Amino acid sequence: MENAKEPLISPVGEDCQSQEQVNGPVTTTISAAFTLGTKDIAPITSVRAFFREFLTESKKLWYLAGPAIFASICKYSLGAITQIFAGHVSTLALAAFSIENSVIAGFSFGIMLGMGSALETLCGQAFGAGQIDMLGIYMQRSWIILNATAIILCFLYIFAAQILKLIGQTAEISKTAGMFAIWMIPQLFAYALNFPMAKFLQSQSKIMIIAVISAVVMVFHAFFSWLLMLKLGWGLVGAAVVLNISWIVIDVAQFVYIVSGGFRESWTGFSWKAFQNLWAFMRLSLASAVMLWQVISYMHTNKRKIIIKVYSLITRSCNIVGWSVMAALGMNIAVSVRVSNELGAGHPRTAKFSLVVAVITSFTIGVLIAIILIIFRDKYPALFSSDTEVQAVVKELTPLLAFCIAMNTIQPVLSGVAIGAGWQAVVAYVNIACYYIFGVPLGLILGFKLDLGVKGIWWGMIAGTVLQTCVLSGMIYTTNWKKEASKAEERIRNWGGDKEATQNNVEQ
């Protein structure tokens, strides 16, 4: 990033060189979200032009965000559905599943998804630059790194019982959750295969197929969860079998789709090139992991804080907050793809305008959800519990929850821009400072020192999010987007792209 501003709305007389004059001949790749070989948008000089471009960009964003949100919710629902059936098995089964799913699997999910997000930067920018043949190589590199990471994370699963007991869980729950964690190791390696394939498809705007596969698997997952866990009485063993198989089926379906012949340019088979530049790829993956894991773990922390006084709502209220988080991550995916594609194609104004549209859209959705929660705060708690005391606590916390959801719709979009532009390392430092140096200590002071309890802890975490949002907004505002487009070109060349083909792709 450079501390030089490039306003989105420029004076009418600004010289704007045609992309047709700058770009060399390229292969035209067309989708509803991105067309290779097109020009950057002209400087926006009127309100009418703003709304015209806003409508055009909104269509492109929702072409990606709609299926991405739906797919994210479907994948999240695999665990949520199984958790509901676990509640019908026994209280111990519910507690063990909830702990393993939120602590062990949740931690691993954040790490693996974060490391896989490095692929969003590389694949998205390579696709935008027309270096489509590199996408399959990048995906294979990510497979290597994520599977190596999964081997390391296996120790977390193997020693889950001891770890859970160490952090204060009862011996009975720790033992059961630890055994269940060992059964769930195949899911960990399914993550390692799934996330790179998902990023490979997303960078080429092929998100609808991910949504279709996820939806079909979710339907069968619900049926077989009931069959194995309740009807056949397998309990947690059935939960592990169904969850593992569901994720494996998703992986197999996506891989078959990729190699079936529809990606002749981007998938050319397995290659030894996947073992080149692994250390540089690892550094970007680690930065991505730190950045995105902090976002996900923060949102999960918010959920746990809600539940301190309302433990009986854990299985249901957490899932509702989780579904809203998945919706935000869907918009994160969409804006990441848009920004990386446009930067790779040498379209700095379009990349920046995509960010503007995504922030406005996501924040509007968050505000609407917040308003709905506040309007129905007297009624929706009854959906989760008949206990009047619990309902009163939920009603009391609803305004705070609504504000939190509204704020959390902006942050994932800004993180998506960071992924699309390749700023993961910088944003990781920002997240550490805002969350763990500022937000968490402030929450502890408000919660315990000033006796504000769960509200104080939550306000501290929200303050961390607000600070992080302000810092990222400042970084984005002062970014020179032409420089970022040039960096995207350089990154593609350095990591295996065709130098001659990319050299003329960005305005000099």
C-alpha positions as a Python dict, from the first residue, in 0.01 Angstrom:
ca = {
    (1, 'M'): (0, 0, 0),
    (2, 'E'): (105, 355, -60),
    (3, 'N'): (-1, 660, 137),
    (4, 'A'): (-117, 838, -176),
    (5, 'K'): (-482, 904, -234),
    (6, 'E'): (-656, 827, -560),
    (7, 'P'): (-1013, 959, -531),
    (8, 'L'): (-1281, 739, -679),
    (9, 'I'): (-1481, 1038, -806),
    (10, 'S'): (-1244, 1239, -1023),
    (11, 'P'): (-1276, 1571, -1206),
    (12, 'V'): (-1441, 1563, -1544),
    (13, 'G'): (-1127, 1659, -1726),
    (14, 'E'): (-906, 1388, -1580),
    (15, 'D'): (-706, 1210, -1843),
    (16, 'C'): (-820, 851, -1858),
    (17, 'Q'): (-625, 633, -2092),
    (18, 'S'): (-832, 362, -2255),
    (19, 'Q'): (-759, 12, -2136),
    (20, 'E'): (-774, -97, -2498),
    (21, 'Q'): (-468, 115, -2568),
    (22, 'V'): (-280, -21, -2270),
    (23, 'N'): (-356, -390, -2272),
    (24, 'G'): (-210, -628, -2516),
    (25, 'P'): (-423, -899, -2672),
    (26, 'V'): (-577, -1122, -2408),
    (27, 'T'): (-798, -1423, -2398),
    (28, 'T'): (-1155, -1313, -2334),
    (29, 'T'): (-1310, -1483, -2035),
    (30, 'I'): (-1669, -1391, -1959),
    (31, 'S'): (-1888, -1437, -1654),
    (32, 'A'): (-2165, -1232, -1496),
    (33, 'A'): (-1908, -1098, -1246),
    (34, 'F'): (-1598, -1039, -1458),
    (35, 'T'): (-1507, -1011, -1825),
    (36, 'L'): (-1143, -1027, -1926),
    (37, 'G'): (-1033, -768, -2178),
    (38, 'T'): (-1275, -492, -2076),
    (39, 'K'): (-1185, -137, -1971),
    (40, 'D'): (-1166, 11, -1624),
    (41, 'I'): (-1469, 221, -1531),
    (42, 'A'): (-1449, 588, -1623),
    (43, 'P'): (-1409, 847, -1345),
    (44, 'I'): (-1747, 907, -1181),
    (45, 'T'): (-1842, 1273, -1221),
    (46, 'S'): (-2214, 1285, -1136),
    (47, 'V'): (-2473, 1138, -904),
    (48, 'R'): (-2645, 974, -1198),
    (49, 'A'): (-2320, 805, -1304),
    (50, 'F'): (-2265, 689, -946),
    (51, 'F'): (-2602, 516, -926),
    (52, 'R'): (-2560, 366, -1273),
    (53, 'E'): (-2225, 214, -1179),
    (54, 'F'): (-2360, 117, -836),
    (55, 'L'): (-2637, -88, -998),
    (56, 'T'): (-2392, -255, -1238),
    (57, 'E'): (-2147, -342, -962),
    (58, 'S'): (-2426, -461, -732),
    (59, 'K'): (-2533, -716, -992),
    (60, 'K'): (-2176, -846, -1014),
    (61, 'L'): (-2137, -861, -636),
    (62, 'W'): (-2464, -1042, -577),
    (63, 'Y'): (-2388, -1287, -855),
    (64, 'L'): (-2102, -1393, -628),
    (65, 'A'): (-2237, -1307, -283),
    (66, 'G'): (-2576, -1479, -318),
    (67, 'P'): (-2440, -1830, -383),
    (68, 'A'): (-2144, -1767, -147),
    (69, 'I'): (-2374, -1676, 142),
    (70, 'F'): (-2602, -1971, 69),
    (71, 'A'): (-2307, -2214, 45),
    (72, 'S'): (-2153, -2081, 367),
    (73, 'I'): (-2482, -2120, 554),
    (74, 'C'): (-2529, -2474, 418),
    (75, 'K'): (-2179, -2581, 527),
    (76, 'Y'): (-2222, -2422, 868),
    (77, 'S'): (-2559, -2596, 899),
    (78, 'L'): (-2394, -2938, 872),
    (79, 'G'): (-2261, -2895, 1224),
    (80, 'A'): (-2569, -2711, 1345),
    (81, 'I'): (-2803, -2989, 1229),
    (82, 'T'): (-2589, -3257, 1389),
    (83, 'Q'): (-2577, -3051, 1709),
    (84, 'I'): (-2957, -3042, 1722),
    (85, 'F'): (-2977, -3422, 1692),
    (86, 'A'): (-2702, -3456, 1954),
    (87, 'G'): (-2936, -3276, 2194),
    (88, 'H'): (-3185, -3560, 2146),
    (89, 'V'): (-2922, -3824, 2221),
    (90, 'S'): (-2824, -3704, 2569),
    (91, 'T'): (-2715, -3396, 2759),
    (92, 'L'): (-2360, -3530, 2769),
    (93, 'A'): (-2359, -3589, 2392),
    (94, 'L'): (-2483, -3235, 2333),
    (95, 'A'): (-2218, -3085, 2562),
    (96, 'A'): (-1937, -3296, 2412),
    (97, 'F'): (-2037, -3216, 2053),
    (98, 'S'): (-2079, -2843, 2127),
    (99, 'I'): (-1739, -2818, 2294),
    (100, 'E'): (-1557, -3013, 2020),
    (101, 'N'): (-1735, -2825, 1743),
    (102, 'S'): (-1675, -2477, 1885),
    (103, 'V'): (-1331, -2519, 2042),
    (104, 'I'): (-1136, -2792, 1860),
    (105, 'A'): (-1302, -2793, 1517),
    (106, 'G'): (-1375, -2419, 1535),
    (107, 'F'): (-1008, -2336, 1596),
    (108, 'S'): (-895, -2567, 1315),
    (109, 'F'): (-1162, -2435, 1078),
    (110, 'G'): (-1039, -2078, 1130),
    (111, 'I'): (-675, -2172, 1074),
    (112, 'M'): (-744, -2381, 762),
    (113, 'L'): (-989, -2133, 609),
    (114, 'G'): (-746, -1850, 676),
    (115, 'M'): (-455, -2031, 512),
    (116, 'G'): (-675, -2122, 218),
    (117, 'S'): (-763, -1754, 176),
    (118, 'A'): (-414, -1686, 41),
    (119, 'L'): (-547, -1853, -272),
    (120, 'E'): (-810, -1580, -308),
    (121, 'T'): (-535, -1324, -360),
    (122, 'L'): (-329, -1530, -603),
    (123, 'C'): (-603, -1704, -802),
    (124, 'G'): (-819, -1393, -820),
    (125, 'Q'): (-539, -1168, -944),
    (126, 'A'): (-403, -1433, -1183),
    (127, 'F'): (-750, -1483, -1331),
    (128, 'G'): (-795, -1108, -1371),
    (129, 'A'): (-458, -1084, -1546),
    (130, 'G'): (-541, -1367, -1784),
    (131, 'Q'): (-286, -1608, -1632),
    (132, 'I'): (-551, -1877, -1602),
    (133, 'D'): (-305, -2166, -1634),
    (134, 'M'): (-155, -2076, -1294),
    (135, 'L'): (-479, -2131, -1100),
    (136, 'G'): (-443, -2508, -1087),
    (137, 'I'): (-78, -2477, -977),
    (138, 'Y'): (-174, -2240, -695),
    (139, 'M'): (-448, -2477, -581),
    (140, 'Q'): (-205, -2769, -566),
    (141, 'R'): (44, -2560, -365),
    (142, 'S'): (-232, -2478, -121),
    (143, 'W'): (-323, -2848, -93),
    (144, 'I'): (36, -2928, 3),
    (145, 'I'): (55, -2656, 267),
    (146, 'L'): (-291, -2719, 416),
    (147, 'N'): (-243, -3094, 440),
    (148, 'A'): (91, -3037, 614),
    (149, 'T'): (-90, -2802, 853),
    (150, 'A'): (-361, -3064, 909),
    (151, 'I'): (-97, -3316, 1017),
    (152, 'I'): (25, -3069, 1279),
    (153, 'L'): (-331, -2990, 1395),
    (154, 'C'): (-395, -3363, 1442),
    (155, 'F'): (-214, -3336, 1775),
    (156, 'L'): (-482, -3088, 1889),
    (157, 'Y'): (-746, -3353, 1816),
    (158, 'I'): (-547, -3640, 1968),
    (159, 'F'): (-487, -3453, 2295),
    (160, 'A'): (-824, -3274, 2298),
    (161, 'A'): (-938, -3445, 2619),
    (162, 'Q'): (-633, -3326, 2812),
    (163, 'I'): (-655, -2976, 2664),
    (164, 'L'): (-1025, -2938, 2747),
    (165, 'K'): (-968, -3060, 3101),
    (166, 'L'): (-680, -2815, 3136),
    (167, 'I'): (-900, -2518, 3040),
    (168, 'G'): (-1165, -2609, 3296),
    (169, 'Q'): (-1407, -2859, 3142),
    (170, 'T'): (-1534, -3143, 3359),
    (171, 'A'): (-1361, -3479, 3334),
    (172, 'E'): (-1670, -3648, 3187),
    (173, 'I'): (-1726, -3388, 2914),
    (174, 'S'): (-1353, -3367, 2838),
    (175, 'K'): (-1327, -3745, 2795),
    (176, 'T'): (-1633, -3769, 2568),
    (177, 'A'): (-1542, -3460, 2364),
    (178, 'G'): (-1183, -3585, 2334),
    (179, 'M'): (-1295, -3919, 2197),
    (180, 'F'): (-1532, -3745, 1955),
    (181, 'A'): (-1247, -3515, 1841),
    (182, 'I'): (-1035, -3816, 1744),
    (183, 'W'): (-1325, -3950, 1539),
    (184, 'M'): (-1343, -3613, 1360),
    (185, 'I'): (-984, -3612, 1228),
    (186, 'P'): (-1100, -3704, 873),
    (187, 'Q'): (-1299, -3379, 867),
    (188, 'L'): (-975, -3189, 929),
    (189, 'F'): (-817, -3329, 612),
    (190, 'A'): (-1142, -3267, 427),
    (191, 'Y'): (-1098, -2898, 518),
    (192, 'A'): (-745, -2911, 373),
    (193, 'L'): (-881, -3028, 36),
    (194, 'N'): (-1202, -2827, 37),
    (195, 'F'): (-1086, -2472, 94),
    (196, 'P'): (-832, -2458, -193),
    (197, 'M'): (-1088, -2603, -436),
    (198, 'A'): (-1348, -2352, -317),
    (199, 'K'): (-1107, -2060, -371),
    (200, 'F'): (-1012, -2201, -714),
    (201, 'L'): (-1378, -2201, -817),
    (202, 'Q'): (-1460, -1868, -652),
    (203, 'S'): (-1182, -1683, -833),
    (204, 'Q'): (-1344, -1787, -1162),
    (205, 'S'): (-1693, -1687, -1038),
    (206, 'K'): (-1801, -2053, -1028),
    (207, 'I'): (-1973, -2018, -691),
    (208, 'M'): (-2315, -2150, -789),
    (209, 'I'): (-2183, -2506, -819),
    (210, 'I'): (-2045, -2481, -464),
    (211, 'A'): (-2389, -2372, -343),
    (212, 'V'): (-2566, -2655, -527),
    (213, 'I'): (-2328, -2922, -393),
    (214, 'S'): (-2354, -2782, -39),
    (215, 'A'): (-2734, -2773, -52),
    (216, 'V'): (-2768, -3131, -179),
    (217, 'V'): (-2523, -3260, 81),
    (218, 'M'): (-2704, -3068, 358),
    (219, 'V'): (-3036, -3235, 273),
    (220, 'F'): (-2887, -3585, 282),
    (221, 'H'): (-2685, -3490, 590),
    (222, 'A'): (-3002, -3406, 782),
    (223, 'F'): (-3164, -3738, 689),
    (224, 'F'): (-2863, -3955, 769),
    (225, 'S'): (-2799, -3766, 1095),
    (226, 'W'): (-3150, -3862, 1207),
    (227, 'L'): (-3109, -4218, 1077),
    (228, 'L'): (-2772, -4297, 1233),
    (229, 'M'): (-2787, -4090, 1552),
    (230, 'L'): (-3148, -4151, 1658),
    (231, 'K'): (-3313, -4426, 1456),
    (232, 'L'): (-3017, -4668, 1469),
    (233, 'G'): (-2899, -4537, 1805),
    (234, 'W'): (-2537, -4475, 1708),
    (235, 'G'): (-2525, -4145, 1898),
    (236, 'L'): (-2197, -3954, 1867),
    (237, 'V'): (-2047, -4229, 1653),
    (238, 'G'): (-2323, -4164, 1400),
    (239, 'A'): (-2257, -3789, 1425),
    (240, 'A'): (-1889, -3842, 1340),
    (241, 'V'): (-1966, -4078, 1052),
    (242, 'V'): (-2221, -3844, 894),
    (243, 'L'): (-2016, -3527, 936),
    (244, 'N'): (-1698, -3682, 797),
    (245, 'I'): (-1877, -3838, 501),
    (246, 'S'): (-2064, -3515, 424),
    (247, 'W'): (-1743, -3313, 399),
    (248, 'I'): (-1572, -3587, 196),
    (249, 'V'): (-1866, -3598, -47),
    (250, 'I'): (-1841, -3219, -92),
    (251, 'D'): (-1470, -3257, -171),
    (252, 'V'): (-1523, -3540, -417),
    (253, 'A'): (-1805, -3357, -595),
    (254, 'Q'): (-1602, -3037, -630),
    (255, 'F'): (-1295, -3224, -755),
    (256, 'V'): (-1498, -3418, -1012),
    (257, 'Y'): (-1649, -3091, -1133),
    (258, 'I'): (-1302, -2934, -1168),
    (259, 'V'): (-1144, -3223, -1362),
    (260, 'S'): (-1451, -3301, -1572),
    (261, 'G'): (-1330, -3085, -1861),
    (262, 'G'): (-1486, -2746, -1791),
    (263, 'F'): (-1156, -2594, -1675),
    (264, 'R'): (-919, -2687, -1957),
    (265, 'E'): (-713, -2368, -1915),
    (266, 'S'): (-701, -2345, -1534),
    (267, 'W'): (-671, -2718, -1458),
    (268, 'T'): (-410, -2898, -1667),
    (269, 'G'): (-345, -3183, -1428),
    (270, 'F'): (-103, -3239, -1142),
    (271, 'S'): (231, -3066, -1183),
    (272, 'W'): (570, -3056, -1013),
    (273, 'K'): (544, -2676, -1032),
    (274, 'A'): (323, -2702, -725),
    (275, 'F'): (639, -2758, -520),
    (276, 'Q'): (799, -2433, -639),
    (277, 'N'): (784, -2112, -431),
    (278, 'L'): (631, -2303, -140),
    (279, 'W'): (798, -2086, 124),
    (280, 'A'): (662, -1762, -25),
    (281, 'F'): (322, -1927, -52),
    (282, 'M'): (352, -2045, 309),
    (283, 'R'): (426, -1691, 433),
    (284, 'L'): (118, -1552, 261),
    (285, 'S'): (-89, -1847, 388),
    (286, 'L'): (27, -1793, 746),
    (287, 'A'): (-53, -1421, 728),
    (288, 'S'): (-396, -1507, 588),
    (289, 'A'): (-449, -1762, 865),
    (290, 'V'): (-365, -1513, 1139),
    (291, 'M'): (-584, -1244, 985),
    (292, 'L'): (-896, -1452, 916),
    (293, 'W'): (-863, -1674, 1225),
    (294, 'Q'): (-868, -1361, 1442),
    (295, 'V'): (-1191, -1248, 1275),
    (296, 'I'): (-1358, -1589, 1312),
    (297, 'S'): (-1234, -1649, 1667),
    (298, 'Y'): (-1350, -1300, 1766),
    (299, 'M'): (-1699, -1371, 1635),
    (300, 'H'): (-1703, -1706, 1816),
    (301, 'T'): (-1585, -1526, 2131),
    (302, 'N'): (-1879, -1290, 2098),
    (303, 'K'): (-2109, -1591, 2082),
    (304, 'R'): (-1957, -1749, 2393),
    (305, 'K'): (-1991, -1421, 2584),
    (306, 'I'): (-2360, -1409, 2505),
    (307, 'I'): (-2406, -1749, 2659),
    (308, 'I'): (-2243, -1695, 2997),
    (309, 'K'): (-2581, -1619, 3158),
    (310, 'V'): (-2798, -1811, 2913),
    (311, 'Y'): (-2628, -2148, 2884),
    (312, 'S'): (-2951, -2328, 2800),
    (313, 'L'): (-2963, -2135, 2469),
    (314, 'I'): (-2618, -2242, 2352),
    (315, 'T'): (-2725, -2485, 2082),
    (316, 'R'): (-2976, -2253, 1917),
    (317, 'S'): (-2884, -1890, 1981),
    (318, 'C'): (-2523, -1964, 1883),
    (319, 'N'): (-2644, -2111, 1556),
    (320, 'I'): (-2845, -1798, 1470),
    (321, 'V'): (-2543, -1575, 1535),
    (322, 'G'): (-2331, -1826, 1344),
    (323, 'W'): (-2562, -1810, 1044),
    (324, 'S'): (-2533, -1429, 1040),
    (325, 'V'): (-2154, -1466, 1053),
    (326, 'M'): (-2165, -1701, 753),
    (327, 'A'): (-2368, -1441, 562),
    (328, 'A'): (-2101, -1180, 635),
    (329, 'L'): (-1828, -1420, 522),
    (330, 'G'): (-2023, -1472, 198),
    (331, 'M'): (-1993, -1101, 124),
    (332, 'N'): (-1625, -1127, 224),
    (333, 'I'): (-1578, -1389, -48),
    (334, 'A'): (-1760, -1181, -309),
    (335, 'V'): (-1565, -859, -256),
    (336, 'S'): (-1237, -1051, -235),
    (337, 'V'): (-1302, -1208, -575),
    (338, 'R'): (-1409, -878, -729),
    (339, 'V'): (-1112, -679, -596),
    (340, 'S'): (-853, -945, -685),
    (341, 'N'): (-997, -994, -1036),
    (342, 'E'): (-1004, -621, -1110),
    (343, 'L'): (-658, -551, -966),
    (344, 'G'): (-518, -842, -1167),
    (345, 'A'): (-679, -696, -1479),
    (346, 'G'): (-531, -351, -1406),
    (347, 'H'): (-862, -185, -1314),
    (348, 'P'): (-789, 17, -997),
    (349, 'R'): (-1103, 235, -1013),
    (350, 'T'): (-1331, -65, -1054),
    (351, 'A'): (-1161, -243, -763),
    (352, 'K'): (-1210, 57, -536),
    (353, 'F'): (-1569, 111, -644),
    (354, 'S'): (-1645, -257, -578),
    (355, 'L'): (-1535, -196, -218),
    (356, 'V'): (-1767, 104, -187),
    (357, 'V'): (-2066, -93, -313),
    (358, 'A'): (-1987, -392, -90),
    (359, 'V'): (-1957, -179, 225),
    (360, 'I'): (-2283, 5, 159),
    (361, 'T'): (-2468, -317, 75),
    (362, 'S'): (-2333, -520, 367),
    (363, 'F'): (-2393, -243, 621),
    (364, 'T'): (-2751, -196, 496),
    (365, 'I'): (-2817, -569, 545),
    (366, 'G'): (-2666, -556, 895),
    (367, 'V'): (-2883, -260, 993),
    (368, 'L'): (-3196, -436, 864),
    (369, 'I'): (-3115, -749, 1067),
    (370, 'A'): (-3051, -534, 1373),
    (371, 'I'): (-3385, -355, 1333),
    (372, 'I'): (-3570, -688, 1296),
    (373, 'L'): (-3408, -822, 1615),
    (374, 'I'): (-3504, -510, 1811),
    (375, 'I'): (-3861, -508, 1679),
    (376, 'F'): (-3917, -875, 1770),
    (377, 'R'): (-3706, -889, 2086),
    (378, 'D'): (-4018, -960, 2293),
    (379, 'K'): (-4105, -1263, 2081),
    (380, 'Y'): (-3801, -1438, 1934),
    (381, 'P'): (-3648, -1550, 2271),
    (382, 'A'): (-3952, -1778, 2317),
    (383, 'L'): (-3839, -1975, 2011),
    (384, 'F'): (-3539, -2099, 2209),
    (385, 'S'): (-3657, -2139, 2566),
    (386, 'S'): (-3972, -2142, 2776),
    (387, 'D'): (-3777, -2020, 3080),
    (388, 'T'): (-3896, -1664, 3149),
    (389, 'E'): (-3572, -1570, 3324),
    (390, 'V'): (-3367, -1677, 3023),
    (391, 'Q'): (-3602, -1490, 2790),
    (392, 'A'): (-3556, -1175, 3000),
    (393, 'V'): (-3178, -1198, 2974),
    (394, 'V'): (-3193, -1244, 2597),
    (395, 'K'): (-3429, -949, 2564),
    (396, 'E'): (-3191, -737, 2770),
    (397, 'L'): (-2894, -830, 2553),
    (398, 'T'): (-3076, -789, 2218),
    (399, 'P'): (-2982, -420, 2157),
    (400, 'L'): (-2617, -508, 2215),
    (401, 'L'): (-2646, -810, 1986),
    (402, 'A'): (-2814, -595, 1718),
    (403, 'F'): (-2540, -332, 1734),
    (404, 'C'): (-2272, -603, 1722),
    (405, 'I'): (-2424, -763, 1411),
    (406, 'A'): (-2450, -424, 1236),
    (407, 'M'): (-2083, -347, 1307),
    (408, 'N'): (-1967, -695, 1209),
    (409, 'T'): (-2113, -658, 859),
    (410, 'I'): (-1852, -395, 769),
    (411, 'Q'): (-1541, -564, 904),
    (412, 'P'): (-1562, -883, 689),
    (413, 'V'): (-1595, -669, 375),
    (414, 'L'): (-1280, -475, 462),
    (415, 'S'): (-1103, -804, 535),
    (416, 'G'): (-1221, -932, 195),
    (417, 'V'): (-1060, -630, 30),
    (418, 'A'): (-739, -703, 221),
    (419, 'I'): (-741, -1062, 93),
    (420, 'G'): (-814, -952, -263),
    (421, 'A'): (-528, -700, -254),
    (422, 'G'): (-282, -925, -71),
    (423, 'W'): (-253, -718, 249),
    (424, 'Q'): (-290, -1014, 486),
    (425, 'A'): (32, -956, 679),
    (426, 'V'): (-41, -590, 752),
    (427, 'V'): (-402, -658, 850),
    (428, 'A'): (-291, -941, 1079),
    (429, 'Y'): (-89, -689, 1282),
    (430, 'V'): (-384, -449, 1286),
    (431, 'N'): (-614, -724, 1413),
    (432, 'I'): (-372, -824, 1689),
    (433, 'A'): (-343, -463, 1809),
    (434, 'C'): (-715, -385, 1792),
    (435, 'Y'): (-848, -710, 1934),
    (436, 'Y'): (-590, -836, 2180),
    (437, 'I'): (-405, -520, 2287),
    (438, 'F'): (-710, -291, 2295),
    (439, 'G'): (-1043, -477, 2276),
    (440, 'V'): (-986, -772, 2512),
    (441, 'P'): (-818, -573, 2794),
    (442, 'L'): (-1090, -306, 2771),
    (443, 'G'): (-1357, -576, 2792),
    (444, 'L'): (-1196, -730, 3099),
    (445, 'I'): (-1174, -391, 3269),
    (446, 'L'): (-1538, -307, 3192),
    (447, 'G'): (-1661, -656, 3277),
    (448, 'F'): (-1473, -725, 3599),
    (449, 'K'): (-1313, -405, 3728),
    (450, 'L'): (-1622, -191, 3670),
    (451, 'D'): (-1863, -480, 3739),
    (452, 'L'): (-2050, -450, 3410),
    (453, 'G'): (-2038, -828, 3362),
    (454, 'V'): (-2108, -977, 3023),
    (455, 'K'): (-2214, -640, 2881),
    (456, 'G'): (-1880, -486, 2972),
    (457, 'I'): (-1685, -771, 2813),
    (458, 'W'): (-1895, -747, 2503),
    (459, 'W'): (-1860, -368, 2478),
    (460, 'G'): (-1484, -408, 2497),
    (461, 'M'): (-1486, -653, 2208),
    (462, 'I'): (-1713, -425, 2005),
    (463, 'A'): (-1478, -133, 2073),
    (464, 'G'): (-1197, -344, 1929),
    (465, 'T'): (-1402, -406, 1616),
    (466, 'V'): (-1483, -35, 1579),
    (467, 'L'): (-1116, 58, 1613),
    (468, 'Q'): (-1013, -210, 1364),
    (469, 'T'): (-1278, -92, 1118),
    (470, 'C'): (-1156, 268, 1148),
    (471, 'V'): (-793, 169, 1095),
    (472, 'L'): (-873, -47, 789),
    (473, 'S'): (-1094, 229, 648),
    (474, 'G'): (-806, 475, 685),
    (475, 'M'): (-567, 234, 514),
    (476, 'I'): (-805, 183, 224),
    (477, 'Y'): (-878, 556, 191),
    (478, 'T'): (-507, 640, 159),
    (479, 'T'): (-428, 353, -78),
    (480, 'N'): (-298, 425, -425),
    (481, 'W'): (-499, 170, -623),
    (482, 'K'): (-288, 206, -936),
    (483, 'K'): (11, 98, -730),
    (484, 'E'): (-187, -200, -599),
    (485, 'A'): (-273, -302, -956),
    (486, 'S'): (99, -284, -1042),
    (487, 'K'): (182, -495, -736),
    (488, 'A'): (-73, -753, -850),
    (489, 'E'): (104, -772, -1187),
    (490, 'E'): (442, -810, -1016),
    (491, 'R'): (309, -1077, -780),
    (492, 'I'): (177, -1283, -1072),
    (493, 'R'): (510, -1260, -1257),
    (494, 'N'): (717, -1348, -952),
    (495, 'W'): (499, -1647, -861),
    (496, 'G'): (498, -1817, -1194),
    (497, 'G'): (294, -1609, -1436),
    (498, 'D'): (385, -1536, -1797),
    (499, 'K'): (593, -1220, -1783),
    (500, 'E'): (525, -1114, -2140),
    (501, 'A'): (151, -1160, -2106),
    (502, 'T'): (122, -965, -1781),
    (503, 'Q'): (369, -688, -1849),
    (504, 'N'): (122, -469, -2036),
    (505, 'N'): (-175, -545, -1816),
    (506, 'V'): (-149, -242, -1589),
    (507, 'E'): (-112, 126, -1670),
    (508, 'Q'): (248, 228, -1640),
}
